[in-house]
Amino acid sequence: MPGEASLRLGQYYGHPRNAFWPIMSALLGVASGADYAQRCAALVANGIALWDVIGACERSGSLDSAIRADTVRVNDIAGLLQDEPSIRAICCNGGTAERELARRVWPNVAAERRKLPRLRLPSTSPAYAGMPFADKLAAWRIILPLCDPAARRCSVE
């Protein structure tokens, strides 16, 4: 679920200290000063879909630990995987995304699509300060070989 800064801006990973866009910049060669539309276009051009597992919830503040579990509504990722057979992998941005995907989404995914690689990557959130940027970047490099070299399709959640 986007944090308060992202919701206020209407942009994924809008907090200035979130490492997601600097990581995508390094991996995809997007100019670090690119505006939000250009950064999103770079994801699309590289076949990367970006969608939160949690579509709605109640929480106080921006921390995932403050999410009230009884209020979580997930996005229709099962439907997306059914409708988009070109998706080759699901990469979760942190533990909450992975846990909610496994618990609330994966049981509804068609059996043949459950064979997709599902990876937990280190959270890019500034709240996850225990891992330096260089280590996060190194871990996130895994998305590039997972993508089809011709179509460059994968999903980042």
N, C-alpha and C positions, 0 to 999 in steps of 0.2 A: 504494500500500500504506500503510495507516495507520502512523503513527509509534509509538514506544514508549508515549508518553503516551496516545494514543488507544486502543491495544491494552489498556493497563492499565485504562483507564476503560470499555472496551467501547463507545466512542462515536466516531463519525467526527469528525475535527478537534477532538480533545480537548485539544490543547496550548493553554494559556491565551493564547499570543501568536499563534496561527494566526488569520488574518483572515477565514476562511470564514464563521463565524457572525456576526461584526460586519457583514460585507458583506450577508449574507442578512437580517439585522435591518434594515439601512438600505434594502434593496430591497423587502422584503416587509412592513415595519412590525411585525416581531416585537419584543416587548419585549426589551431587551438582557439583562435578568435572567431571562428565561424558562429553565425547565429543559430538559434535552435532549429529553424527550418532546414538550414544547410546540414546540420548534424544529423537530423532525422533522414534527410535525403541520402546522406552517405550510408546510413544503415540499410535503407531500401536498396540502394545501388549495389550493395554487397550481399543482398539476400538475407539480411538479418531482421527478424521481426522482434518487436519490443512490446511486451504486454505484461502487466502485473498479474500474478496469480489471484491476489485478493482484489476484487472489484469494489467492495464497499465494506466498511466496518466502523465500529465506534472505538475511539481511544482518546486518551488525554495526551496531547503532545505528539511527538513524531516517532518515539521509540516503538519498535515492534513488540517489545515486552509489555507495552501498555494496551495492546489490542485486546478487546474483550472478545474472547473466543465465541461466545454465544451470538455475536452480531456479525460474524464473518460471512460474506457472500463472495463466492469465487467467480471469476470470469469463465466464459464457456470455452475453455482450452480444449476440452474433449471434442467439442464441435469443430473448433479450428483444426485440430489434428485430423479429423475425419474429412473436412473439406479441402485441406491443403496437403495432399500426399507428398509434396516436394519437401516438406519439413523433415530434416534428417536428424535433428537432435534437439533436446531441451536443456538449456543451461540456466540454472537457478542462481540468482544473485543473492547468495547468503542462505542461512539456515531456515529462516521463516518461510521463504519462498519454497524451498525444497520440502519442508515439513507439510505445508498446506497443500502443495501439489500432490504429494504422496497420500495424504489423508483425505482430501476433499475432491480431488480431480481424478487422480489415476484410477480409482475403482470404476469410474464412468467412461474411461477411454476404451475404445474397441481393442480386443485382444491383440490383433495384428499390429496395432500402433503402440502397444505397451512394450514392444521390442526395441523402440527407439532408445538410443543412449540418453540417459538422464544424469546430468552432472551438477554437483553443488560447487559453485565457485565462491571464493571469499567475497564477503559483502563489500561493496564499494562505499558504504555509508561512512560518514565521518565518525559515527558512534563506534565503529569497529576500528579502533585505533591501534590494536595490538599487532597489526601487520603493516609493515612499511609499503609505500606505494610500489616500489620496485618489485617486491614479492607478489603483490596483488597483480601487477601487470604480467609478471611471468606466469602466474596461474591462469590468467585470462587468455593467454596466447593459445590455449587449447581450442578455442572456438574456431580458429582459422583452419586447421586441418580437418575439423569436423564438418566444415562447410564443403559442399560440392564445388570442386575447383572451377567447373564451368558455370554453374548457376549461382554459386556462393550462397546457398540457402541453409540457414539454421535459425533457431529461435533462441532469443535471450530473454529470460524472464527475471 
